[in-house]
Amino acid sequence: MTRPVPPPRALEAGIHRDLRPADSYGAYLALDEILAAQRPRSGHHDELLFIIQHQTAELWFKLVIHELQAACRHLLAGDAGPCEKNLARVKMVQRQLFEQWGVLETLTPPEYLRFRHVLGQASGFQSRQYRQVEFLLGNRNRDLLAVFGGDAEAEIILRDTIEAPSLYDCAIRFLAARGHPVPAALLDRDVSQAHEFSDELVNIFVAVYRDPERYWTEYALAERLVDVEDSFQLWRFRHLKTVERIIGHAAGTGGSSGVRFLRQALDYSFFPEIYAVRTEFFRHNGECPA
């Protein structure tokens, strides 16, 4: 028996019509500008995918920066609650960034070669926002500022970021404000330099993990930091595998060694002492270390 086709749904009486341009959905989101920002240079079908992939990643990076900066402010103010919400949101954004590599992986080597030449020396290595995320998380390397020597605005933003406390610096100061015996050297250090591993900080985190009921705020914060690092490393690895799938072990457009360069980044940890806690627990045959 054939099911009857329902009539077209009537437009509800309460839906607004004849909006002034300034009140419209498109105006609020600046869609005219956003949708006009994809300007392929080759005319090849697959170049649009490549552009949108990287533009959407930059939009997500903008939100990650927004949330990480807010998290730092909350920690310095001694308020871990809103910070945990910021970091939970960062983790969900990172999931989006991870999954969208699957879209780019539909690009095959011959398809990429048809428009790769129009990129010139353009490379994700030159992403100011990606570098700012790294700096905010604590991967501080002043040498990388040289990559942005021709971009005064990017250079100022990145210099300001690297000279301010990282997320980890803020977390360590939060621990000190909560009464934990954080060494003065960690609190007074030059934050523009890379963090140096501290056994004393490991001991603090061991105490937190040994008694989560007493130190629930610190315990939950540490786990949110682990969430962010794990998600970031998964994104890095998926980036590496996507690059390897498309260009193999060829050099990147920006002059890097490509996959080899990306693989080196997997060894860097933003929050090494929190991961060292795991080792400490299992050195004691599964018992909580004293």
C-alpha positions in Angstrom: 0.0 0.0 0.0 1.4 3.4 -1.0 1.8 5.8 1.8 0.4 9.3 0.9 2.9 12.1 0.5 2.4 14.7 3.2 1.8 18.3 2.0 4.7 20.8 2.2 5.2 22.1 5.7 3.7 25.5 6.1 5.9 28.3 7.3 5.1 29.0 10.9 3.5 32.3 11.6 6.1 33.3 14.2 9.1 33.0 11.9 10.6 36.5 11.1 10.5 37.6 7.5 12.0 40.5 5.6 14.8 41.0 8.0 17.0 44.0 7.7 20.4 42.9 6.4 22.1 43.9 9.7 19.8 41.5 11.6 20.2 38.4 9.5 22.0 35.2 10.2 24.5 35.8 7.4 25.3 39.3 8.7 25.9 38.1 12.3 28.3 35.4 11.1 29.9 37.6 8.4 29.2 34.9 5.9 29.8 37.1 2.9 33.3 37.6 4.1 33.9 34.0 5.2 32.5 32.3 2.1 34.5 34.7 -0.1 37.7 33.8 1.6 38.3 30.6 -0.4 40.3 31.7 -3.4 41.8 28.7 -5.2 44.8 29.5 -7.4 45.0 26.4 -9.6 41.4 25.8 -10.7 41.8 22.2 -9.7 38.7 20.6 -8.0 40.5 19.4 -4.9 42.2 22.7 -4.0 39.0 23.9 -2.3 39.1 21.0 0.1 42.7 21.9 1.0 41.8 25.5 1.7 38.7 24.9 3.8 40.5 22.2 5.8 43.2 24.7 6.9 40.8 27.7 7.3 38.5 25.7 9.6 41.5 24.5 11.6 42.6 28.2 12.1 39.1 29.1 13.3 39.3 26.2 15.9 42.8 27.4 16.9 41.3 30.8 17.6 38.8 29.3 20.0 41.5 27.2 21.7 43.6 30.3 22.2 40.5 32.1 23.7 39.9 29.3 26.1 43.5 28.7 27.1 44.0 32.4 27.9 40.8 32.4 30.0 42.0 29.3 31.8 45.3 31.0 32.7 43.4 34.1 34.0 41.2 31.9 36.2 44.2 29.9 37.6 46.1 33.1 38.5 43.0 34.4 40.2 42.9 31.1 42.2 39.7 29.8 40.6 40.0 26.3 39.2 36.3 25.7 38.5 35.9 27.9 35.4 39.4 26.8 34.3 38.3 23.2 34.2 35.4 24.2 32.0 37.8 26.0 29.6 40.0 22.9 29.4 37.0 20.6 28.8 36.0 22.8 25.9 39.5 22.8 24.5 39.5 18.9 24.6 36.3 18.9 22.6 37.7 21.3 20.0 40.8 19.1 19.8 38.5 16.2 18.9 37.1 18.2 16.0 40.6 19.1 14.8 41.5 15.4 15.1 38.5 14.1 13.1 38.8 16.6 10.3 42.2 15.1 9.2 40.0 12.3 7.9 38.5 14.7 5.3 42.0 15.7 4.1 43.0 12.1 3.9 40.6 11.7 1.0 43.2 13.7 -1.0 45.5 11.4 -3.0 49.1 12.1 -4.0 48.2 12.8 -7.7 45.4 15.1 -6.7 47.6 17.1 -4.4 50.4 17.4 -7.0 47.9 19.1 -9.4 47.8 22.2 -7.2 50.7 21.9 -4.7 52.9 24.2 -6.8 50.5 27.1 -6.2 51.3 27.0 -2.5 54.9 28.2 -3.1 56.6 28.2 0.4 53.3 28.5 2.3 53.1 25.9 5.1 51.2 25.1 8.3 54.6 25.6 10.0 53.9 29.3 9.5 50.6 29.3 11.3 50.8 32.0 13.9 47.9 30.6 15.9 49.2 27.1 16.0 52.5 28.5 17.4 50.6 30.6 19.9 48.8 27.4 21.1 52.1 25.7 21.6 53.5 28.7 23.5 50.4 28.9 25.7 50.7 25.2 26.5 54.4 25.7 27.5 56.5 24.6 24.4 58.7 27.7 24.5 61.3 28.2 21.8 62.4 31.7 21.0 64.1 30.6 17.8 60.7 30.0 16.3 60.0 33.7 16.3 62.4 34.0 13.4 59.8 32.2 11.2 57.5 35.3 11.6 60.2 37.9 11.0 58.3 39.3 8.0 55.0 39.6 10.0 55.2 42.4 12.6 51.8 41.7 14.1 52.4 38.0 14.5 55.8 38.6 16.0 54.3 41.0 18.6 51.5 38.5 19.5 53.9 35.6 19.8 56.5 37.6 21.8 53.8 38.7 24.2 52.6 35.1 24.6 56.1 33.6 25.2 56.8 36.3 27.8 53.6 35.6 29.8 53.2 32.5 32.0 52.1 29.4 30.2 49.2 27.3 31.2 51.5 25.0 33.2 53.2 28.0 34.9 49.7 29.2 35.9 48.8 25.7 37.3 52.1 25.6 39.3 51.3 29.0 40.8 47.8 27.8 41.6 49.4 24.9 43.5 51.6 27.3 45.5 48.6 29.5 46.3 46.8 26.3 47.6 49.7 25.7 50.1 51.7 23.1 48.2 55.5 23.4 48.7 56.4 24.6 45.2 60.1 25.5 44.9 60.8 29.2 44.5 62.8 28.5 41.4 59.6 27.4 39.6 57.7 30.4 40.7 60.4 33.0 39.9 61.8 31.5 36.7 62.0 33.3 33.4 58.7 32.0 31.8 60.0 32.8 28.3 62.3 29.8 28.7 61.4 26.1 28.5 60.2 24.5 31.7 62.8 22.3 33.3 61.7 19.0 34.9 61.4 19.2 38.7 61.4 16.2 41.0 59.9 18.4 43.7 56.9 19.1 41.5 56.5 15.3 40.9 56.4 14.8 44.6 53.6 17.4 44.9 51.6 15.7 42.2 52.2 12.3 43.9 50.7 13.7 47.1 47.7 15.0 45.2 47.1 11.7 43.4 47.6 9.8 46.6 44.8 11.7 48.4 42.3 12.9 45.8 39.6 13.4 48.4 41.7 15.9 50.2 43.1 17.6 47.0 40.1 17.1 44.7 40.5 20.5 43.0 44.2 19.9 42.2 43.5 16.3 41.2 40.8 17.3 38.8 42.9 20.1 37.3 45.8 17.7 36.7 43.5 15.3 34.9 42.1 18.1 32.7 45.7 19.0 31.8 46.4 15.4 30.9 43.2 15.4 28.7 44.5 18.4 26.8 48.0 16.9 26.3 46.7 13.5 25.3 44.3 15.1 22.8 47.1 17.4 21.4 49.4 14.4 20.9 46.7 12.4 19.2 46.2 15.4 16.8 49.9 15.6 16.2 50.1 11.9 15.4 47.1 12.1 13.1 48.7 15.1 11.3 51.9 13.1 10.8 50.0 10.1 9.4 47.9 12.3 7.1 51.1 14.0 5.7 52.7 10.6 5.3 49.6 9.3 3.5 49.6 12.2 1.0 53.3 13.0 0.4 55.2 10.1 2.0 58.6 11.3 3.3 59.0 14.2 0.9 60.0 17.6 2.2 57.2 20.0 3.3 56.4 23.1 1.3 57.8 25.4 4.0 61.2 23.7 3.8 60.9 21.3 6.7 61.7 17.6 6.5 58.0 16.8 6.6 57.2 13.5 8.4 60.6 13.4 10.1 60.1 16.9 11.5 56.5 16.1 12.7 57.7 12.8 14.4 60.2 14.7 16.6 57.4 16.8 18.1 55.8 13.6 19.5 58.5 13.3 22.1 57.7 16.7 23.7 55.6 16.8 26.8 53.8 19.9 28.0 53.2 18.6 31.6 56.0 16.1 32.2 55.7 15.9 36.0 52.0 14.9 35.8 53.0 12.0 33.6 55.9 11.1 35.8 53.4 10.5 38.6 52.2 7.4 36.7 55.6 5.9 36.7 56.1 6.6 40.4 52.9 4.7 41.3 53.9 1.7 39.3 57.5 1.7 40.7 55.9 0.7 44.0 54.2 -2.5 42.7 50.9 -0.8 42.3 50.9 0.7 45.8 50.7 4.4 46.4 54.2 5.8 46.8 55.0 7.1 50.3 
